[in-house]
Amino acid sequence: MFQLPTYAPDLNPQEGVWSLVKRDVGNLAAADLSQITRALKRRLKQIQYRRDLLDGCLAGTGLVMDG
């Protein structure tokens, strides 16, 4: 069985997702924490339905999903 290193951000598809979120929300001048939370949730929801973006995050790791 293949074992991943303890800390390997380049092998973690979540890093790609957060990179997409930060790209869109990074320059937000929010008035309060709830505005930031809403912006993050909205962007994550948009990404959730974009299979091409999620596939790109997985492809960026070089890992392959079985099944």
N, CA, C and O atoms as CSV, one atom per row, in Angstrom:
chain,resi,resn,atom,element,x,y,z
A,1,MET,N,N,0.843,-1.188,0.000
A,1,MET,CA,C,0.000,0.000,0.000
A,1,MET,C,C,0.881,1.242,0.000
A,1,MET,O,O,1.909,1.295,0.675
A,2,PHE,N,N,0.462,2.229,-0.762
A,2,PHE,CA,C,1.177,3.494,-0.866
A,2,PHE,C,C,0.869,4.350,0.349
A,2,PHE,O,O,-0.295,4.526,0.708
A,3,GLN,N,N,1.895,4.880,0.977
A,3,GLN,CA,C,1.702,5.721,2.153
A,3,GLN,C,C,2.181,7.139,1.861
A,3,GLN,O,O,3.285,7.348,1.357
A,4,LEU,N,N,1.328,8.107,2.189
A,4,LEU,CA,C,1.687,9.504,1.996
A,4,LEU,C,C,2.555,10.001,3.143
A,4,LEU,O,O,2.449,9.505,4.265
A,5,PRO,N,N,3.414,10.981,2.863
A,5,PRO,CA,C,4.183,11.584,3.956
A,5,PRO,C,C,3.255,12.294,4.945
A,5,PRO,O,O,2.108,12.601,4.619
A,6,THR,N,N,3.753,12.548,6.133
A,6,THR,CA,C,2.958,13.195,7.171
A,6,THR,C,C,2.402,14.540,6.717
A,6,THR,O,O,1.221,14.826,6.913
A,7,TYR,N,N,3.247,15.358,6.115
A,7,TYR,CA,C,2.796,16.668,5.649
A,7,TYR,C,C,3.204,16.810,4.189
A,7,TYR,O,O,4.392,16.893,3.877
A,8,ALA,N,N,2.227,16.838,3.303
A,8,ALA,CA,C,2.509,16.938,1.878
A,8,ALA,C,C,1.441,17.787,1.194
A,8,ALA,O,O,0.545,17.243,0.549
A,9,PRO,N,N,1.521,19.113,1.324
A,9,PRO,CA,C,0.487,19.971,0.743
A,9,PRO,C,C,0.353,19.820,-0.771
A,9,PRO,O,O,-0.740,20.003,-1.306
A,10,ASP,N,N,1.454,19.486,-1.482
A,10,ASP,CA,C,1.345,19.349,-2.939
A,10,ASP,C,C,0.531,18.111,-3.319
A,10,ASP,O,O,0.071,18.005,-4.456
A,11,LEU,N,N,0.349,17.187,-2.398
A,11,LEU,CA,C,-0.438,15.982,-2.673
A,11,LEU,C,C,-1.860,16.089,-2.129
A,11,LEU,O,O,-2.607,15.111,-2.157
A,12,ASN,N,N,-2.235,17.246,-1.645
A,12,ASN,CA,C,-3.545,17.434,-1.030
A,12,ASN,C,C,-4.438,18.286,-1.938
A,12,ASN,O,O,-4.196,19.485,-2.081
A,13,PRO,N,N,-5.472,17.688,-2.559
A,13,PRO,CA,C,-6.351,18.452,-3.452
A,13,PRO,C,C,-7.034,19.635,-2.756
A,13,PRO,O,O,-7.416,20.600,-3.418
A,14,GLN,N,N,-7.189,19.571,-1.438
A,14,GLN,CA,C,-7.814,20.679,-0.706
A,14,GLN,C,C,-7.007,21.960,-0.841
A,14,GLN,O,O,-7.572,23.054,-0.820
A,15,GLU,N,N,-5.717,21.842,-0.976
A,15,GLU,CA,C,-4.872,23.031,-1.137
A,15,GLU,C,C,-5.242,23.775,-2.408
A,15,GLU,O,O,-5.246,25.006,-2.431
A,16,GLY,N,N,-5.556,23.032,-3.472
A,16,GLY,CA,C,-5.983,23.656,-4.721
A,16,GLY,C,C,-7.314,24.371,-4.571
A,16,GLY,O,O,-7.512,25.455,-5.120
A,17,VAL,N,N,-8.226,23.761,-3.823
A,17,VAL,CA,C,-9.531,24.379,-3.585
A,17,VAL,C,C,-9.352,25.677,-2.811
A,17,VAL,O,O,-9.934,26.699,-3.176
A,18,TRP,N,N,-8.554,25.652,-1.744
A,18,TRP,CA,C,-8.338,26.867,-0.961
A,18,TRP,C,C,-7.636,27.934,-1.778
A,18,TRP,O,O,-7.875,29.125,-1.581
A,19,SER,N,N,-6.777,27.520,-2.689
A,19,SER,CA,C,-6.119,28.485,-3.566
A,19,SER,C,C,-7.148,29.217,-4.436
A,19,SER,O,O,-7.054,30.429,-4.630
A,20,LEU,N,N,-8.128,28.474,-4.955
A,20,LEU,CA,C,-9.203,29.088,-5.749
A,20,LEU,C,C,-10.033,30.043,-4.897
A,20,LEU,O,O,-10.398,31.128,-5.350
A,21,VAL,N,N,-10.327,29.641,-3.677
A,21,VAL,CA,C,-11.126,30.484,-2.782
A,21,VAL,C,C,-10.359,31.758,-2.450
A,21,VAL,O,O,-10.909,32.857,-2.526
A,22,LYS,N,N,-9.105,31.611,-2.085
A,22,LYS,CA,C,-8.304,32.782,-1.705
A,22,LYS,C,C,-8.129,33.750,-2.861
A,22,LYS,O,O,-8.058,34.962,-2.655
A,23,ARG,N,N,-8.061,33.222,-4.075
A,23,ARG,CA,C,-7.909,34.083,-5.248
A,23,ARG,C,C,-9.105,35.031,-5.378
A,23,ARG,O,O,-8.942,36.196,-5.741
A,24,ASP,N,N,-10.300,34.528,-5.082
A,24,ASP,CA,C,-11.508,35.343,-5.221
A,24,ASP,C,C,-11.833,36.171,-3.984
A,24,ASP,O,O,-12.381,37.267,-4.104
A,25,VAL,N,N,-11.507,35.669,-2.805
A,25,VAL,CA,C,-11.911,36.322,-1.565
A,25,VAL,C,C,-10.747,37.090,-0.935
A,25,VAL,O,O,-10.947,37.844,0.017
A,26,GLY,N,N,-9.563,36.907,-1.449
A,26,GLY,CA,C,-8.365,37.476,-0.847
A,26,GLY,C,C,-8.353,38.981,-0.698
A,26,GLY,O,O,-7.763,39.497,0.252
A,27,ASN,N,N,-8.983,39.696,-1.604
A,27,ASN,CA,C,-8.972,41.164,-1.543
A,27,ASN,C,C,-10.278,41.743,-1.022
A,27,ASN,O,O,-10.548,42.932,-1.186
A,28,LEU,N,N,-11.072,40.912,-0.405
A,28,LEU,CA,C,-12.346,41.366,0.149
A,28,LEU,C,C,-12.101,42.287,1.343
A,28,LEU,O,O,-11.390,41.931,2.283
A,29,ALA,N,N,-12.690,43.457,1.291
A,29,ALA,CA,C,-12.604,44.386,2.419
A,29,ALA,C,C,-13.881,44.212,3.239
A,29,ALA,O,O,-14.852,44.947,3.062
A,30,ALA,N,N,-13.864,43.248,4.119
A,30,ALA,CA,C,-15.058,42.889,4.884
A,30,ALA,C,C,-15.228,43.786,6.098
A,30,ALA,O,O,-14.260,44.203,6.734
A,31,ALA,N,N,-16.483,44.067,6.396
A,31,ALA,CA,C,-16.806,44.885,7.560
A,31,ALA,C,C,-16.757,44.065,8.844
A,31,ALA,O,O,-16.471,44.594,9.918
A,32,ASP,N,N,-17.035,42.776,8.726
A,32,ASP,CA,C,-17.022,41.923,9.912
A,32,ASP,C,C,-16.820,40.460,9.509
A,32,ASP,O,O,-16.795,40.123,8.325
A,33,LEU,N,N,-16.680,39.618,10.501
A,33,LEU,CA,C,-16.410,38.201,10.272
A,33,LEU,C,C,-17.546,37.510,9.532
A,33,LEU,O,O,-17.294,36.607,8.734
A,34,SER,N,N,-18.778,37.907,9.773
A,34,SER,CA,C,-19.904,37.256,9.107
A,34,SER,C,C,-19.878,37.517,7.601
A,34,SER,O,O,-20.308,36.663,6.825
A,35,GLN,N,N,-19.394,38.657,7.184
A,35,GLN,CA,C,-19.288,38.947,5.755
A,35,GLN,C,C,-18.230,38.048,5.106
A,35,GLN,O,O,-18.419,37.570,3.988
A,36,ILE,N,N,-17.137,37.825,5.799
A,36,ILE,CA,C,-16.100,36.921,5.303
A,36,ILE,C,C,-16.649,35.501,5.222
A,36,ILE,O,O,-16.437,34.804,4.230
A,37,THR,N,N,-17.344,35.081,6.253
A,37,THR,CA,C,-17.928,33.735,6.284
A,37,THR,C,C,-18.882,33.539,5.119
A,37,THR,O,O,-18.835,32.505,4.453
A,38,ARG,N,N,-19.749,34.513,4.858
A,38,ARG,CA,C,-20.694,34.410,3.748
A,38,ARG,C,C,-19.964,34.314,2.414
A,38,ARG,O,O,-20.351,33.524,1.554
A,39,ALA,N,N,-18.909,35.111,2.232
A,39,ALA,CA,C,-18.144,35.100,0.984
A,39,ALA,C,C,-17.462,33.750,0.778
A,39,ALA,O,O,-17.452,33.218,-0.332
A,40,LEU,N,N,-16.891,33.198,1.851
A,40,LEU,CA,C,-16.240,31.887,1.759
A,40,LEU,C,C,-17.240,30.795,1.418
A,40,LEU,O,O,-16.991,29.965,0.543
A,41,LYS,N,N,-18.369,30.800,2.109
A,41,LYS,CA,C,-19.397,29.783,1.845
A,41,LYS,C,C,-19.916,29.879,0.422
A,41,LYS,O,O,-20.116,28.864,-0.245
A,42,ARG,N,N,-20.135,31.110,-0.044
A,42,ARG,CA,C,-20.642,31.316,-1.404
A,42,ARG,C,C,-19.646,30.768,-2.428
A,42,ARG,O,O,-20.037,30.078,-3.369
A,43,ARG,N,N,-18.358,31.077,-2.244
A,43,ARG,CA,C,-17.344,30.611,-3.204
A,43,ARG,C,C,-17.178,29.097,-3.152
A,43,ARG,O,O,-17.051,28.455,-4.195
A,44,LEU,N,N,-17.178,28.520,-1.960
A,44,LEU,CA,C,-17.070,27.062,-1.851
A,44,LEU,C,C,-18.266,26.383,-2.509
A,44,LEU,O,O,-18.110,25.336,-3.139
A,45,LYS,N,N,-19.449,26.960,-2.373
A,45,LYS,CA,C,-20.654,26.407,-2.989
A,45,LYS,C,C,-20.525,26.446,-4.511
A,45,LYS,O,O,-20.908,25.495,-5.192
A,46,GLN,N,N,-19.984,27.550,-5.048
A,46,GLN,CA,C,-19.785,27.660,-6.494
A,46,GLN,C,C,-18.800,26.602,-6.995
A,46,GLN,O,O,-19.030,25.966,-8.023
A,47,ILE,N,N,-17.720,26.426,-6.271
A,47,ILE,CA,C,-16.699,25.455,-6.657
A,47,ILE,C,C,-17.251,24.037,-6.585
A,47,ILE,O,O,-16.903,23.190,-7.407
A,48,GLN,N,N,-18.107,23.777,-5.608
A,48,GLN,CA,C,-18.685,22.446,-5.405
A,48,GLN,C,C,-19.360,21.933,-6.682
A,48,GLN,O,O,-19.325,20.734,-6.959
A,49,TYR,N,N,-19.962,22.815,-7.447
A,49,TYR,CA,C,-20.690,22.414,-8.647
A,49,TYR,C,C,-19.873,22.544,-9.928
A,49,TYR,O,O,-20.401,22.358,-11.025
A,50,ARG,N,N,-18.593,22.859,-9.794
A,50,ARG,CA,C,-17.710,22.967,-10.957
A,50,ARG,C,C,-16.765,21.777,-10.990
A,50,ARG,O,O,-15.649,21.841,-10.476
A,51,ARG,N,N,-17.216,20.708,-11.590
A,51,ARG,CA,C,-16.443,19.465,-11.640
A,51,ARG,C,C,-15.064,19.704,-12.268
A,51,ARG,O,O,-14.075,19.105,-11.845
A,52,ASP,N,N,-15.005,20.579,-13.275
A,52,ASP,CA,C,-13.733,20.842,-13.934
A,52,ASP,C,C,-12.708,21.450,-12.971
A,52,ASP,O,O,-11.525,21.114,-13.030
A,53,LEU,N,N,-13.159,22.338,-12.089
A,53,LEU,CA,C,-12.243,22.928,-11.108
A,53,LEU,C,C,-11.765,21.882,-10.108
A,53,LEU,O,O,-10.583,21.827,-9.768
A,54,LEU,N,N,-12.698,21.053,-9.641
A,54,LEU,CA,C,-12.326,20.015,-8.679
A,54,LEU,C,C,-11.392,18.989,-9.316
A,54,LEU,O,O,-10.429,18.549,-8.687
A,55,ASP,N,N,-11.673,18.607,-10.563
A,55,ASP,CA,C,-10.780,17.680,-11.269
A,55,ASP,C,C,-9.398,18.298,-11.442
A,55,ASP,O,O,-8.387,17.602,-11.350
A,56,GLY,N,N,-9.354,19.610,-11.693
A,56,GLY,CA,C,-8.064,20.300,-11.832
A,56,GLY,C,C,-7.276,20.300,-10.532
A,56,GLY,O,O,-6.052,20.170,-10.546
A,57,CYS,N,N,-7.969,20.446,-9.408
A,57,CYS,CA,C,-7.290,20.404,-8.107
A,57,CYS,C,C,-6.706,19.020,-7.857
A,57,CYS,O,O,-5.602,18.895,-7.328
A,58,LEU,N,N,-7.440,17.992,-8.233
A,58,LEU,CA,C,-6.939,16.626,-8.079
A,58,LEU,C,C,-5.785,16.375,-9.043
A,58,LEU,O,O,-4.774,15.787,-8.658
A,59,ALA,N,N,-5.927,16.813,-10.289
A,59,ALA,CA,C,-4.870,16.616,-11.279
A,59,ALA,C,C,-3.581,17.320,-10.869
A,59,ALA,O,O,-2.486,16.839,-11.159
A,60,GLY,N,N,-3.714,18.449,-10.198
A,60,GLY,CA,C,-2.546,19.193,-9.734
A,60,GLY,C,C,-1.692,18.429,-8.752
A,60,GLY,O,O,-0.513,18.736,-8.578
A,61,THR,N,N,-2.275,17.436,-8.108
A,61,THR,CA,C,-1.521,16.636,-7.141
A,61,THR,C,C,-0.729,15.521,-7.811
A,61,THR,O,O,0.241,15.011,-7.251
A,62,GLY,N,N,-1.157,15.146,-9.025
A,62,GLY,CA,C,-0.530,14.016,-9.704
A,62,GLY,C,C,-1.074,12.680,-9.235
A,62,GLY,O,O,-0.651,11.629,-9.718
A,63,LEU,N,N,-2.017,12.715,-8.290
A,63,LEU,CA,C,-2.611,11.481,-7.801
A,63,LEU,C,C,-3.766,11.064,-8.706
A,63,LEU,O,O,-4.351,11.897,-9.398
A,64,VAL,N,N,-4.088,9.782,-8.697
A,64,VAL,CA,C,-5.176,9.257,-9.525
A,64,VAL,C,C,-6.181,8.572,-8.615
A,64,VAL,O,O,-5.813,7.818,-7.714
A,65,MET,N,N,-7.462,8.848,-8.867
A,65,MET,CA,C,-8.516,8.181,-8.091
A,65,MET,C,C,-8.895,6.878,-8.761
A,65,MET,O,O,-9.066,6.829,-9.979
A,66,ASP,N,N,-9.024,5.834,-7.986
A,66,ASP,CA,C,-9.485,4.548,-8.511
A,66,ASP,C,C,-11.002,4.527,-8.453
A,66,ASP,O,O,-11.614,5.045,-7.519
A,67,GLY,N,N,-11.594,3.920,-9.466
A,67,GLY,CA,C,-13.051,3.699,-9.436
A,67,GLY,C,C,-13.771,4.705,-10.117
A,67,GLY,O,O,-15.000,4.652,-10.176
